[in-house]
Amino acid sequence: MPQGKSSMDKESSNRLDFVNYLKNSPLHEPYYLTENNVLSFHWANWQESCMFQRNYLYDNAKSCERLFELNEHLDSLKETPIWLKNRDKTIHTNIYDLYQCYADPRMRSLWFDRSDQEVLISFGTEAGPYQALTSMRWMDKDVYTSFIHRKILTQNQQMRTFRMNSKIPAKCIIDNSPFKTFPITIHQITDHGLLFKIPSAKKIAFMDDSKSIHIELNFRPFIEVIDSNVEDTLKCFEKHNFDIFSEQKKSNDTHCFSLDQHVLDKYGNKETFRKSGHSEFYLFTKYRDLTNESSSHRLRKTFRSLVQKFEEEFGRDLKESA
């Protein structure tokens, strides 16, 4: 953040930073909003910034270079051979075509969502070793995301409502057991709910077999900035230590919410687990599924105010840049 400037100068600089991010940053990079990186934004997470990128892409030669670099990166995957096998035949193809197929809903239903036969994949030779295609162990989230970015820029693709990325730690407590307590991360904040990142399949199994799930997080900074402007919000988030496991953490900083165990079966969560492979998992929960006697009524209002103030700020930025 710029230092030593008037409030008006800072606001002007922030607007220029956001527009410059859209115009000049590599397409995979996020826009970091705080120095501690707890809040960030990516252009693909909002329909307005998607349209800005798409329009700017064809109006500016330098922006076309970014798409060319993205295409080059993805085309290099054609050099990695794979073999797909079912009980009838074996197909020799490449990892590029696999991601292309998975990114196409029609082809995904043909190869990935079939229950009548199992498709196997080999990265070695036609002789194997093979693994189940549906295990998703082959999936690299960053590579798949690059395919989605290209679809957004070049095809008719459904775009998202505004959401912010975050790296804010939280604590998941299963059945009130210290042996089933583990760190998770608030990965995205949306108008309707939170997307949590969970570190392993074992933790998902804990949640799936649980009698109770509690999420503990440092909610106080969010409460403090509910009526603040963007500049003051960022200052607040930069000074806070969000480490939920810190022994120095004040008890009145943290709030514990009960999570409806059935949320694992809602909102496509089980499908998201399957897509995520075996490294990290994503669990979406609406605010109404997180309950707390003292804070539930504020949870949705507080998080929505954060999302909306940045959506309004970025909307002004785009309007002024037009």
C-alpha positions in Angstrom: 0.0 0.0 0.0 1.4 3.5 -0.8 2.7 5.3 2.2 2.7 9.0 3.0 -0.1 10.1 0.8 -3.4 11.8 1.4 -6.6 9.7 1.6 -7.6 10.9 -1.8 -4.2 10.1 -3.3 -4.3 6.6 -1.7 -7.8 5.9 -3.2 -6.6 7.1 -6.6 -3.5 4.9 -6.4 -5.6 1.9 -5.4 -7.8 2.3 -8.3 -4.9 2.5 -10.7 -3.3 -0.6 -9.0 -6.5 -2.6 -9.6 -6.9 -1.6 -13.3 -3.2 -2.1 -13.9 -3.5 -5.6 -12.4 -6.2 -6.4 -14.8 -4.3 -5.0 -17.8 -0.8 -6.1 -17.1 -0.5 -9.0 -14.6 0.0 -12.6 -15.8 -3.4 -14.2 -16.2 -2.8 -16.7 -13.4 -1.7 -14.2 -10.8 -4.0 -12.9 -8.0 -4.3 -9.2 -6.9 -2.9 -9.2 -3.4 -4.8 -6.6 -1.3 -2.8 -6.9 1.9 0.9 -7.2 2.6 0.3 -10.3 4.7 -1.6 -11.8 1.7 -4.7 -12.7 3.9 -6.9 -11.1 1.3 -6.6 -11.2 -2.5 -8.7 -11.2 -5.6 -8.5 -12.9 -9.0 -10.1 -11.5 -12.1 -11.8 -14.8 -12.9 -13.8 -14.5 -9.7 -16.2 -11.8 -10.9 -18.2 -11.5 -14.1 -17.4 -7.8 -14.4 -13.6 -8.3 -14.4 -14.0 -11.3 -16.7 -15.7 -9.1 -19.2 -13.1 -6.4 -18.8 -10.3 -8.9 -19.5 -12.1 -10.3 -22.5 -12.7 -6.9 -24.0 -9.2 -5.7 -23.3 -7.8 -8.8 -24.7 -8.8 -7.9 -28.2 -8.2 -4.2 -27.9 -4.6 -4.4 -26.8 -1.7 -6.2 -28.4 0.2 -6.7 -25.1 -2.8 -8.3 -23.6 -2.9 -10.7 -26.6 0.6 -11.7 -25.7 -0.7 -12.9 -22.3 -3.2 -15.2 -24.0 -0.4 -16.4 -26.3 1.8 -17.3 -23.3 -1.1 -19.1 -21.7 -1.8 -21.1 -24.9 1.9 -21.9 -25.1 1.9 -23.2 -21.6 -1.1 -25.4 -22.2 0.1 -26.6 -25.6 3.2 -27.9 -23.9 1.0 -30.5 -22.2 0.5 -32.2 -25.6 4.1 -33.6 -25.2 3.0 -35.7 -22.1 1.5 -39.0 -23.3 -1.1 -41.0 -21.4 -3.1 -44.1 -22.0 -6.8 -44.4 -21.2 -8.2 -47.9 -20.9 -11.6 -49.5 -20.4 -12.7 -53.1 -20.8 -13.1 -52.7 -24.6 -10.1 -50.7 -25.7 -7.0 -48.6 -24.9 -6.6 -45.1 -26.3 -3.2 -43.4 -26.6 -3.6 -39.6 -26.1 -1.9 -36.8 -24.0 -2.6 -34.9 -20.8 -3.7 -31.8 -22.8 -6.6 -33.7 -24.3 -7.5 -35.1 -20.9 -7.8 -31.7 -19.4 -9.7 -30.5 -22.4 -12.1 -33.4 -22.1 -12.6 -32.7 -18.3 -13.3 -29.0 -18.9 -16.1 -29.9 -21.4 -19.2 -31.0 -19.5 -20.4 -33.3 -22.4 -17.1 -35.1 -22.6 -16.8 -35.3 -18.8 -20.1 -37.2 -18.6 -18.8 -39.6 -21.2 -15.5 -40.4 -19.5 -15.6 -39.4 -15.9 -19.2 -39.7 -14.7 -20.0 -43.2 -16.0 -21.0 -45.8 -13.5 -21.4 -48.7 -16.0 -17.6 -49.1 -16.5 -14.3 -48.0 -15.0 -11.8 -46.0 -17.0 -8.2 -46.3 -16.1 -5.2 -44.0 -16.8 -1.5 -44.7 -17.2 1.3 -42.1 -17.4 4.0 -44.8 -17.9 3.4 -47.1 -20.9 0.4 -48.8 -22.5 1.3 -51.8 -20.3 0.7 -49.6 -17.2 0.7 -49.2 -14.3 -2.8 -47.9 -14.4 -5.0 -46.1 -11.8 -8.7 -45.2 -11.8 -9.4 -42.0 -13.8 -12.0 -41.0 -11.2 -9.4 -41.1 -8.4 -8.4 -37.6 -9.8 -4.8 -38.2 -8.6 -3.7 -36.9 -12.0 -5.5 -33.5 -11.5 -3.3 -30.4 -11.0 -5.6 -27.6 -9.9 -3.4 -24.9 -11.3 -3.3 -26.5 -14.8 -7.1 -27.1 -14.8 -7.6 -23.5 -13.6 -5.6 -22.3 -16.6 -7.9 -24.2 -19.0 -10.9 -22.5 -17.3 -9.3 -19.1 -17.6 -8.8 -19.6 -21.3 -12.5 -20.7 -21.7 -13.6 -17.5 -19.9 -11.5 -15.4 -22.3 -12.4 -17.1 -25.6 -15.7 -18.9 -25.2 -19.2 -18.5 -23.8 -18.5 -19.6 -20.2 -20.7 -19.1 -17.1 -19.1 -16.5 -14.9 -19.1 -16.1 -11.2 -20.6 -13.6 -8.9 -18.1 -11.6 -6.9 -15.9 -13.5 -4.4 -12.7 -12.7 -2.5 -9.8 -15.1 -1.9 -8.3 -15.4 1.5 -5.7 -17.2 3.5 -7.3 -16.8 6.8 -6.7 -19.8 9.1 -9.5 -21.4 11.1 -9.7 -24.5 13.3 -12.0 -27.5 12.7 -12.9 -29.5 15.9 -14.5 -32.9 15.3 -16.6 -34.4 18.2 -14.9 -32.1 20.6 -11.8 -34.2 20.4 -8.2 -32.7 20.6 -7.1 -35.7 18.4 -9.5 -34.7 15.7 -8.7 -31.0 15.7 -6.9 -29.6 12.7 -6.2 -26.4 10.8 -8.3 -25.4 7.8 -8.3 -22.2 5.8 -11.0 -19.8 4.7 -10.2 -20.0 1.0 -13.0 -17.8 -0.4 -15.6 -15.4 1.0 -18.8 -14.9 -1.1 -22.1 -13.2 -0.7 -23.7 -16.4 0.3 -21.2 -18.4 2.2 -17.6 -19.5 2.9 -15.4 -21.9 1.0 -13.0 -23.8 3.3 -9.8 -25.5 2.2 -9.2 -28.8 4.1 -5.7 -30.3 4.0 -6.3 -34.1 3.4 -8.7 -36.9 2.8 -8.2 -38.2 6.3 -9.7 -34.9 7.7 -12.7 -35.3 5.3 -13.2 -38.8 6.7 -13.2 -37.3 10.3 -15.9 -34.9 9.2 -17.9 -37.5 7.4 -18.0 -39.8 10.4 -18.6 -37.1 13.0 -21.4 -36.5 15.4 -20.5 -32.8 15.7 -18.3 -30.3 13.8 -17.2 -26.9 15.1 -15.4 -24.2 13.2 -13.4 -21.7 15.3 -12.0 -18.5 13.7 -10.8 -15.1 14.6 -14.0 -13.2 13.8 -13.2 -10.0 15.6 -11.4 -8.2 12.6 -14.4 -8.8 10.4 -16.7 -7.2 13.1 -14.3 -4.3 13.5 -14.4 -3.3 9.8 -18.1 -3.8 9.1 -18.6 0.0 8.8 -15.1 0.8 7.5 -14.1 1.9 4.0 -11.8 -0.3 1.9 -8.6 1.5 3.0 -9.3 1.1 6.7 -10.4 -2.4 6.2 -7.0 -3.3 4.6 -5.1 -1.6 7.4 -7.1 -3.6 10.0 -6.4 -6.9 8.3 -2.7 -6.2 7.9 -2.2 -5.6 11.6 -4.1 -8.7 12.9 -2.5 -12.0 13.6 -5.1 -14.5 12.4 -3.2 -17.6 13.8 -6.0 -19.4 15.5 -3.6 -21.9 17.2 -1.5 -19.1 18.9 -1.3 -19.4 22.7 -1.4 -15.6 22.9 -4.7 -15.4 21.1 -7.3 -13.7 23.2 -10.4 -15.7 23.9 -12.7 -12.8 22.9 -11.1 -12.7 19.5 -12.3 -16.1 18.5 -15.8 -17.3 17.8 -16.8 -21.0 17.5 -19.6 -22.0 15.1 -21.4 -25.3 14.9 -21.5 -26.7 11.3 -24.4 -28.7 10.1 -22.8 -32.2 9.4 -25.2 -32.6 6.4 -23.4 -29.8 4.7 -21.0 -32.4 3.3 -23.9 -33.6 1.1 -25.0 -30.2 0.0 -23.9 -27.6 -2.6 -22.0 -30.2 -4.7 -19.4 -30.7 -1.9 -19.0 -34.4 -2.6 -18.4 -33.6 -6.3 -15.8 -31.0 -5.3 -14.0 -33.6 -3.1 -13.8 -35.9 -6.1 -12.5 -33.2 -8.4 -9.8 -32.2 -5.9 -8.0 -35.5 -5.9 -6.1 -36.4 -2.8 -4.1 -33.3 -1.9 -6.5 -30.7 -0.7 -10.3 -30.5 -0.6 -12.8 -27.6 -0.7 -16.0 -27.4 1.4 -18.6 -24.8 0.7 -21.0 -23.8 3.5 -23.7 -21.2 3.4 -23.8 -18.8 6.4 -27.1 -20.3 7.6 -25.3 -23.6 8.1 -22.9 -22.0 10.6 -24.6 -21.4 13.9 -23.7 -19.7 17.2 -26.0 -18.4 19.8 -24.2 -15.1 20.2 -22.9 -14.4 16.7 -25.0 -16.2 14.0 -27.2 -13.3 13.3 -24.1 -11.2 12.5 -22.1 -13.8 10.5 -23.8 -13.3 7.2 -24.2 -9.5 7.6 -20.5 -9.2 8.5 -19.0 -11.3 5.7 -21.4 -9.8 3.1 -20.4 -6.3 4.1 -16.8 -7.2 3.4 -17.6 -8.7 0.0 -19.9 -5.9 -1.1 -17.5 -3.0 -0.2 -14.8 -4.5 -2.4 -17.2 -5.2 -5.2 -18.4 -1.6 -5.1 -14.9 -0.3 -5.0 -13.7 -2.4 -7.9 -16.9 -1.5 -9.8 -16.0 2.2 -9.4 -12.5 1.5 -10.6 -13.8 -0.2 -13.8 -16.2 2.6 -14.4 -13.5 5.3 -14.1 -11.2 3.4 -16.4 -13.8 3.2 -19.2 
